[in-house]
């Protein structure tokens, strides 16, 4: 009886660790869907564009944006003043294409609002 109890407790502990492992964890960033080729990102949210895009700080405070290009080889951190805009291109040879700039095609970018405050960032994907 005691062996069965210990075995049961051991299996329960293993099950708890298995369920809470990273393999079962959800994506840590909330992905905002595009509506009419635009999305508004609250701090900690993200979206994707598969074309060139523009980001704009919609808040009254400094905002920070992280742009992850393609397979993650290129990361760009930018700070945007209130109402400031910045355009990004996914075309070969763009300044954001870091490896083999003339031949590599970046298929998409992940845009993350990493602002510590409450500034929203508007992302507009080009058509």
CORWOUR-V895182 format. One record per pair of residues at least 24 apart in sequence whose ideal C-beta (glycine too) atoms are under 7 Angstrom apart, sorted by the first residue. I is the first residue (numbers start at 1). J is the second residue. Records with the same first field share a line. If there is no record, write none. Layout:
I = J / J
This chain:
29 = 112
34 = 125
37 = 124 / 125 / 127
38 = 122 / 123 / 124
39 = 123
40 = 120 / 122
41 = 111 / 113 / 120 / 121 / 123
42 = 113 / 120
43 = 113 / 115 / 117 / 118
44 = 113
45 = 113
46 = 110 / 111 / 112
47 = 111 / 123
48 = 108 / 109 / 110
49 = 108 / 109 / 111 / 123 / 125
50 = 107 / 108
51 = 90 / 125 / 126
52 = 87 / 88 / 89 / 90 / 126
53 = 88 / 109 / 123 / 124 / 125 / 126
54 = 85 / 86 / 87 / 124
55 = 80 / 85 / 86 / 111 / 121 / 123
56 = 85 / 121 / 122
57 = 81 / 82 / 83 / 84 / 119 / 121
58 = 119 / 120 / 121 / 122
59 = 118 / 119 / 120
61 = 117 / 119
63 = 113 / 115 / 119 / 121
64 = 114 / 115
65 = 111 / 112 / 113 / 114 / 121
66 = 112 / 114
67 = 109 / 111
68 = 109 / 110
69 = 96 / 106 / 109
70 = 106 / 107 / 108
73 = 98 / 99
74 = 98
